Each structure stands twice: as structure tokens, then as C-alpha cells.
Amino acid sequence: MPEIQSSAPASRLGRRRFLGLAGLTAAGIGAPALAGCGGQGTGSGKDRIVIGLVPDLAKLFKKPIAQYNARRTTGKKVVLRTMSSDSGAYFDTMRTQLQAGADDIDVFMADIMWGAQFAPSGWIADLSDRFTPAARKKFLTEGIKLNEFDGKIYAVPWTWDSGLLYYRKDLLESGGFDAPPETWDELQHMAEKVMKDQKVKNGLIFQGADYEGGNQNGVEYIRSSGGDVLSQSGDSVKITLDSAEALRGLSIERSMVTSGVAPEAVATFKEPECEKLFLAGDTVFCRNWIYMYGLLGDTTKTKLERAQVGVAEIPVARRGIDHVCLGGGWSLMVNANSASQDEAWKLVEHLTGDERQKIFAKDGFLPTRPGLYTDPEVTKAQPVFELAKDAIEHTTTPPITSVYSDMSLEMAKHFNSSLRGAEKPEDALEQLQVKLQKIADESQ
């Protein structure tokens, strides 16, 4: 088995858990202490390649890394280093280390949002010559686009994630509905009827807390209403939250609470609360990540069977607007300061190839190679991949900008304030319009 350097506690973690754990540093999950520059001892040195991974994925990588090490006849041994499972701590650690020129991690997994923040500073390697246009065509177009900056590509998309609308097929059928809702109005109508007629407690639950997941849900409501957060032309960023469409989106989100379809406590919900309530069987609709489908039929988690639950795309404000769902994924990046660029690239190629992605896909991780979505072995192991094909294809991400980490804090705060009723949607958007434009302007 490969050598593992552990800097953080292990936990069951995919990208959706990573979002859910954001902000837990104060609870005792801190950033790992990395070795200093120069690759001494635990660094890249002359005899090893170090790859940084969050705890759960480090466990999944043990076998492929062991195989990779066993096959090599020359070259350096690959060593896994587990990073913090807290999103803010992990990002801050990598930013600090890369900025300092540290070379003790050669390859690391990164949220797709990080490329726009690391690439402009020259902290991650330009992979354009190695990751050729022909090779890129074998990956999801959106995944490639999100890893590009200024005409160059800086990472390889490794795994994907999509938000879905889960719904109780059996409850809708009993209520006289034969299909999931296309619009938010239809969802409200269905939820209200089922709640009244069948005494169901919750009509809709979603991630509404003041954290990155709540931020993504807020953006989702805005985009599903035809609006957006920003537009970008070259280096110029224009915030577009002063639109009627953005107001309609945030007003729809708030109306889910004021109508009684969503509980007031939804403003405190992250992934674990949504998962628990929906799997308990007393909720009609739930917006959550694709992982939750895999829990259906697990009697230790729920009494619900897969036949009782359907998955659909996120509704829109009116028919004719393109469906969107917020998501993203993990990419693999190469440290620009690594002294082993060629060997680091070979490792990235190995871990993102068809063979490896197929194995991870069968374990429930969405692949970034679209050809695997029709692979019989994959669809048999993960039928939700086929059921959610449209949603996966329509997945978008939060705004891509080099100052997203600063913007996201303000967005999450005001989206949550609007959802709680502490601010009117129009006031929240007015505040964000000014604050985000200031952040964008100061970054120029």
C-alpha cells in the first residue's frame, strides 16, 4: 500500500460534504501543518511525488496509487498526504503554501472554483502543452472551461457533482400528479396539496444556511429565473444583481418559507439536515446533491426504497427559461514550483483516465468523461447517473472570478438574510450589488 502522510482527521467526504463542513474551523478542524519548502523529508525531494487529497478521497486513492507505484520501473514513488476536511482551511492552506513558493506538494485536488484564483498568480502549472485539445474533448465541456484561464488550461477535471430535485413519486401519484414540477409555481402547488391531503410535514427543503451551500442555492434560484450574479468581459467584471430576474429568483426562494412550503428552519439547513429529513419520509421535495440517491434502500439510513423516489432538474421561474442546477467538482492541479513536473503530469493522467474514472464512478462519483455515462457497468452500479443525465448536462457553477472567495462570503450572508426575512430580497440584492462591485473593482 502507498505511504500516507496524515494531517487531518478522516471523514466521509465528497464535494457536497466539503461544502457542508465549511466554517467548522472554530470547532476544532484546523489547517494541516505542511512541511517547509524544498521537499525535505516529507517533501517531493528526489525520491517521491506527493499528492494532497481530502481524507475520504485519500482512502479511495490508496488502491490506484499502490497500482501506480507497483507498475513503475523508474521514477519516483507516489505518497498520499491527507489535507483538512474543512473547505476554508484547505483553501487557505494551499493559497498560503503556493504563495510562499513551497514545493512539498506536487499534485493536489482542488475545487473547480480555485483555478481562477490560483492561475493568475502563476501558482499552478500551465498544462496546455501536455493536456492537448484532442485530449480535452474527452471530458465534459463545462469541466474543461472552468479550468481554463487566459486561453490556457491549468487543471484536469477529475470528478463532477450536480444538484438535483428529489421528489416522492408515490406521494405525487397519490395526489394526482404524474410528473415532477417544471416551474417553481408548480412545485409550490404540488407541495401544498400533498402536505394538506396526505399530512406530510415538509413540502420543500434545501440548503439555506449561511455557508457555501446556501450561496449555491441562492445563485440557483437567481439563474433559474433568468438572472445572474455577474458578467465578465476580459478583466472587466460587472455585477448584475440589480435586475428584475435576480429579484424574482430571490423572491421565489423567500416565498417558499412565507407560503409554508418550506419550514422556517430551512435557513439553518446544510446537507446533513436535508438528508436526514428527506430520508425520514416526511418531505415531498428536497434539493440535494447526487450522492443522496445512493442512500435509498439502505435500511440503516432510511425506510424509503428507490422506487418511491424520483430525481428531476431544478425547476425554473417560467417555462422557456433554460434549466440550471449549481454544481461543480474536483480537479487535479500541479504545483508550479514542483521540481517533478513531468512525473506529476503522468500521475494526473493515470488518475483521470478512463480506467480509474470508471472505478470511481461505480463507487458513486460522477465522472468527468461523458463516455462513461452510457457504460453498462457504470449505469448498473449507479442508475441515478442515467436518471439525472439532463441535470448533469445542465450543471453550472457559481460565478467564476479571481475574487470569488471574497464575494461568496457576502453572497452567503445576504442570501441567508433574505431567506430568514431579516432583509427584503430587494434590499439584500441592493447591498450585494454595491459590495460585490466594490470587490470586483478593487481587484483590477
C-alpha positions in Angstrom: 0.0 0.0 0.0 1.2 3.6 -0.6 2.7 5.6 2.1 0.2 8.1 3.6 1.1 11.3 5.4 -1.9 12.3 7.5 -2.5 15.9 8.5 -6.3 15.8 9.2 -9.0 13.5 10.6 -10.7 11.2 8.2 -14.4 11.6 7.4 -16.9 10.5 4.8 -16.5 13.3 2.3 -17.3 14.2 -1.2 -17.6 17.7 -2.6 -21.1 18.0 -1.1 -19.7 17.2 2.4 -16.8 19.6 1.8 -19.4 22.3 1.3 -21.4 21.2 4.3 -18.3 21.4 6.6 -17.4 24.9 5.6 -16.9 27.2 8.6 -16.0 24.4 11.1 -12.5 25.6 11.8 -13.6 27.1 15.1 -15.0 23.7 16.2 -11.5 22.3 16.1 -10.9 21.3 12.5 -7.8 23.3 11.6 -5.5 23.5 8.6 -2.8 20.9 8.4 0.8 21.7 9.1 2.8 21.2 5.9 6.5 20.7 5.6 8.5 23.7 4.7 9.9 24.5 1.2 12.4 22.4 -0.5 10.9 18.9 -0.1 13.0 17.8 2.9 11.8 14.6 4.4 8.1 14.7 3.6 8.5 16.9 0.6 8.9 15.9 -3.1 12.7 15.6 -2.8 14.5 13.2 -5.1 12.5 10.0 -4.4 8.8 10.8 -4.2 5.8 12.6 -5.7 3.4 14.0 -3.0 -0.3 14.3 -3.8 -2.6 16.2 -1.5 -6.2 14.9 -1.1 -9.1 15.4 1.4 -9.5 12.5 3.8 -12.3 10.5 2.2 -10.8 10.6 -1.3 -7.4 9.7 0.1 -8.9 6.4 1.1 -10.3 5.9 -2.4 -6.9 6.6 -3.9 -5.0 4.1 -1.9 -5.5 1.2 -4.4 -4.9 3.1 -7.6 -1.8 4.8 -6.1 -0.5 1.4 -5.0 -1.0 0.0 -8.5 0.7 3.0 -10.0 3.7 2.5 -7.7 3.8 -1.2 -8.4 3.9 -0.7 -12.2 6.7 1.8 -12.3 10.1 0.6 -13.3 11.7 4.0 -12.9 10.6 7.3 -11.4 9.5 8.4 -8.0 7.2 6.8 -5.5 3.9 8.5 -5.0 2.9 9.4 -1.4 -0.6 10.5 -0.4 -1.0 13.4 2.0 -4.4 13.9 3.6 -5.4 17.5 3.9 -8.0 19.3 6.1 -11.7 18.3 5.5 -12.7 21.9 6.2 -13.1 23.9 2.9 -11.9 27.2 4.2 -8.9 25.7 6.0 -7.9 23.7 3.0 -8.1 26.6 0.6 -6.3 28.9 2.9 -3.5 26.4 3.5 -2.9 25.8 -0.3 -3.1 29.5 -1.0 -0.5 30.3 1.7 1.8 27.5 0.7 1.6 28.2 -3.0 2.2 31.9 -2.4 5.2 31.1 -0.4 6.7 29.0 -3.2 6.5 25.7 -1.2 7.2 22.7 -3.3 6.5 19.9 -0.9 3.2 19.0 -2.6 3.5 18.2 -6.3 -0.2 17.4 -7.2 -3.3 18.4 -5.3 -7.0 18.1 -5.7 -8.8 21.4 -5.9 -12.4 22.6 -6.1 -13.1 23.8 -9.7 -13.5 27.3 -8.3 -9.9 27.5 -7.3 -8.3 27.7 -10.7 -9.5 31.3 -11.3 -7.9 32.3 -8.0 -4.6 30.4 -8.4 -3.8 30.6 -12.1 -3.5 34.5 -12.4 -0.7 34.4 -9.8 1.3 31.7 -11.5 1.0 29.3 -8.6 -0.2 26.3 -10.6 1.4 24.8 -13.7 0.2 25.6 -17.2 -0.8 22.2 -18.6 -1.6 23.4 -22.1 1.2 21.6 -23.9 0.6 18.3 -22.0 -3.2 18.4 -21.9 -3.8 18.7 -25.6 -7.0 20.0 -27.3 -7.7 16.4 -28.5 -7.4 15.0 -25.0 -9.7 17.7 -23.6 -12.5 16.7 -26.0 -12.9 13.5 -24.0 -14.0 15.5 -20.9 -17.2 17.4 -20.0 -17.1 20.8 -21.8 -18.1 22.7 -18.7 -15.3 21.0 -16.7 -12.7 22.0 -19.2 -14.0 25.6 -19.5 -13.8 26.0 -15.7 -10.2 25.0 -15.6 -9.1 27.4 -18.3 -7.7 30.9 -17.8 -6.5 33.4 -20.4 -6.6 30.8 -23.1 -4.6 28.2 -21.2 -5.6 25.2 -19.1 -4.4 24.7 -15.6 -6.1 21.5 -14.3 -7.7 18.3 -15.3 -11.3 17.8 -14.2 -11.5 14.6 -12.1 -15.0 14.2 -10.6 -18.2 16.1 -11.0 -21.2 16.9 -8.8 -24.7 18.2 -9.6 -27.6 19.5 -7.5 -30.9 17.6 -8.1 -34.5 17.9 -7.1 -35.5 14.7 -5.3 -39.2 14.1 -5.0 -41.5 11.4 -3.6 -43.1 9.8 -6.7 -45.5 7.8 -4.5 -46.8 10.9 -2.8 -47.2 12.9 -6.0 -49.0 10.0 -7.7 -51.4 9.7 -4.7 -52.0 13.5 -5.1 -52.9 13.1 -8.8 -49.6 14.3 -10.3 -47.8 12.1 -12.9 -44.7 14.1 -13.4 -42.3 16.3 -11.3 -42.7 20.1 -11.5 -41.3 22.1 -14.3 -41.7 25.5 -12.6 -41.4 26.8 -9.0 -45.2 27.7 -9.1 -45.9 24.0 -10.0 -43.7 22.8 -7.2 -45.5 25.1 -4.6 -48.9 23.9 -5.8 -47.9 20.2 -5.7 -46.3 20.6 -2.3 -49.2 22.4 -0.7 -51.7 19.8 -2.0 -49.7 16.8 -0.8 -49.0 18.4 2.6 -52.7 19.1 3.1 -54.2 15.9 1.7 -51.6 13.4 3.0 -50.5 15.2 6.2 -46.8 15.5 5.1 -44.8 17.8 7.3 -42.4 19.4 4.8 -43.1 20.5 1.2 -39.6 21.5 0.2 -36.2 21.5 1.9 -32.9 22.8 0.7 -29.5 24.2 1.8 -30.3 27.7 3.1 -27.7 28.3 5.8 -25.1 31.0 5.8 -22.3 29.0 4.1 -21.2 28.0 0.6 -24.0 25.6 0.0 -26.6 28.3 0.9 -24.7 30.6 -1.5 -25.1 28.0 -4.3 -28.8 27.6 -3.7 -29.3 31.4 -3.8 -27.5 31.6 -7.1 -29.6 28.7 -8.4 -32.8 30.5 -7.7 -31.5 33.6 -9.5 -30.3 31.7 -12.5 -33.5 29.6 -12.7 -35.3 32.9 -13.0 -33.2 34.1 -15.9 -30.8 36.3 -13.9 -27.1 36.0 -12.9 -24.6 37.4 -10.4 -22.1 38.9 -12.8 -21.0 39.2 -16.4 -17.3 39.4 -17.4 -15.6 40.8 -20.4 -11.8 40.3 -20.3 -10.7 41.7 -17.0 -13.8 43.8 -16.5 -16.4 42.4 -14.1 -20.0 43.8 -13.9 -22.3 42.8 -11.1 -25.8 42.2 -12.5 -27.9 41.6 -9.3 -29.9 44.8 -9.9 -32.1 43.0 -12.5 -35.7 42.1 -12.3 -34.7 38.5 -12.9 -32.4 38.4 -9.9 -35.1 39.9 -7.7 -37.6 37.3 -9.0 -35.3 34.5 -8.1 -34.6 35.6 -4.5 -38.2 36.4 -4.0 -39.2 32.9 -5.1 -36.7 31.4 -2.6 -38.2 33.6 0.2 -41.8 32.7 -0.8 -41.1 29.0 -0.2 -40.9 29.9 3.5 -43.7 32.5 3.7 -46.0 30.1 1.9 -45.3 27.4 4.5 -44.0 25.0 1.8 -40.5 25.2 3.4 -40.0 25.3 7.2 -38.5 28.5 8.7 -35.6 26.3 9.9 -34.5 25.8 6.3 -32.4 29.0 6.7 -30.2 26.8 9.0 -30.1 23.7 6.9 -27.0 22.2 5.4 -26.7 18.8 3.6 -26.9 16.7 6.8 -30.3 18.2 7.8 -31.7 17.9 4.4 -30.6 14.3 4.1 -32.0 13.4 7.5 -35.4 14.9 7.0 -36.0 13.6 3.4 -34.8 10.1 4.2 -37.1 10.1 7.3 -40.0 10.0 4.8 -41.9 13.2 5.8 -40.9 15.5 3.0 -42.2 15.9 -0.6 -39.3 17.7 -2.3 -35.6 18.0 -1.4 -32.9 19.9 -3.3 -29.6 18.0 -2.6 -26.5 16.6 -4.3 -26.4 13.4 -6.3 -24.9 11.3 -3.5 -28.2 11.1 -1.6 -29.7 8.7 -4.2 -27.2 6.1 -3.2 -28.6 6.1 0.4 -32.0 5.0 -0.7 -32.7 1.3 0.1 -30.1 1.4 2.9 -32.1 0.3 5.8 -29.6 1.8 8.2 -30.3 5.2 6.7 -34.0 5.2 5.6 -37.1 3.1 5.1 -37.6 4.7 1.6 -37.0 2.5 -1.4 -35.6 3.8 -4.7 -39.0 3.1 -6.4 -40.6 5.7 -4.1 -38.2 8.5 -5.1 -37.6 10.3 -8.4 -35.0 12.8 -9.4 -35.5 15.8 -11.7 -33.9 19.0 -12.8 -34.2 22.2 -10.7 -37.5 24.0 -11.6 -37.5 27.4 -13.4 -39.5 30.6 -12.8 -41.4 30.1 -16.0 -41.4 27.7 -18.9 -39.0 28.7 -21.6 -36.1 29.5 -19.3 -33.3 27.0 -19.5 -33.0 24.6 -16.6 -29.9 25.1 -14.5 -28.5 23.4 -11.4 -25.5 24.5 -9.5 -22.7 22.0 -9.1 -19.1 21.7 -10.0 -16.5 19.2 -8.9 -12.8 18.4 -8.2 -9.9 18.9 -10.4 -6.2 17.9 -10.1 -3.6 20.6 -10.3 0.2 20.6 -10.5 2.1 22.9 -8.2 4.1 25.3 -10.4 7.0 25.0 -8.0 7.2 21.2 -8.2 10.6 20.0 -9.4 8.9 17.0 -10.9 6.5 18.4 -13.5 6.8 15.5 -16.0 6.2 12.8 -13.4 3.4 14.8 -11.7 1.6 15.0 -15.1 1.9 11.3 -15.6 0.2 10.8 -12.2 -2.6 13.2 -13.2 -3.1 11.3 -16.5 -3.3 8.0 -14.6 -5.8 9.2 -12.1 -8.1 10.9 -14.6 -8.0 8.2 -17.2 -11.0 6.0 -18.3 -10.0 3.0 -16.2 -9.6 5.0 -13.0 -12.7 7.2 -13.5 -14.8 4.1 -14.2 -13.9 2.6 -10.9 -14.6 5.8 -9.0 -17.9 6.2 -10.9 -19.1 2.8 -9.8 -18.4 4.0 -6.3 -20.8 6.9 -6.8 -18.6 9.7 -8.0 -19.7 11.5 -11.2 -17.1 11.1 -13.9 -15.8 14.0 -16.0 -15.6 11.8 -19.1 -19.1 11.8 -20.6 -18.5 8.5 -22.4 -18.8 6.7 -19.1 -22.4 7.8 -18.6 -23.5 5.2 -21.0 -21.1 2.4 -19.8 -23.3 -0.6 -18.8 -21.2 -1.4 -15.8 -21.4 2.2 -14.5 -25.2 2.6 -15.1 -25.9 -0.7 -13.5 -24.0 0.3 -10.4 -25.3 3.8 -10.4 -28.7 4.1 -12.1 -29.1 7.7 -10.9 -26.4 8.7 -13.5 -28.9 7.8 -16.3 -31.9 9.2 -14.4 -30.2 12.5 -13.8 -28.5 12.8 -17.2 -30.3 16.1 -18.2 -29.4 17.7 -14.9 -25.8 16.7 -15.2 -25.6 18.1 -18.7 -27.1 21.4 -17.5 -24.9 21.8 -14.4 -23.4 25.3 -14.0 -21.2 26.6 -11.3 -21.1 29.7 -9.1 -19.6 32.8 -10.7 -16.0 32.2 -11.8 -13.8 35.1 -10.8 -10.4 35.5 -9.1 -12.1 37.1 -6.1 -14.9 34.6 -5.7 -13.8 33.6 -2.1 -14.4 37.3 -1.0 -17.6 37.6 -3.0 -19.0 34.3 -1.7 -18.9 35.4 1.9 -21.1 38.4 1.2 -23.4 36.5 -1.1 -24.0 33.7 1.5 -24.7 36.3 4.3 -27.2 38.3 2.3 -28.9 35.3 0.7 -29.4 33.9 4.1 -30.6 37.2 5.5 -33.2 37.4 2.7 -34.3 33.8 3.3 -34.8 34.5 7.0 -36.8 37.6 6.3 -34.2 39.8 8.1 -33.8 41.7 4.8 -36.3 42.1 1.9 -35.0 40.4 -1.2 -34.6 43.7 -3.0 -32.6 45.2 -0.1 -30.3 42.1 0.0 -29.7 42.5 -3.7 -29.1 46.2 -3.4 -26.5 45.6 -0.7 -24.8 42.9 -2.8 -24.8 44.9 -6.0 -22.7 47.6 -4.2 -20.5 45.3 -2.2 -19.6 42.9 -4.9 -18.9 45.6 -7.5 -16.5 47.2 -5.0 -14.7 43.9 -4.5 -14.5 43.4 -8.3 -13.3 47.0 -8.9 -10.6 46.8 -6.2 -9.2 43.6 -7.7 -8.5 45.3 -11.0 
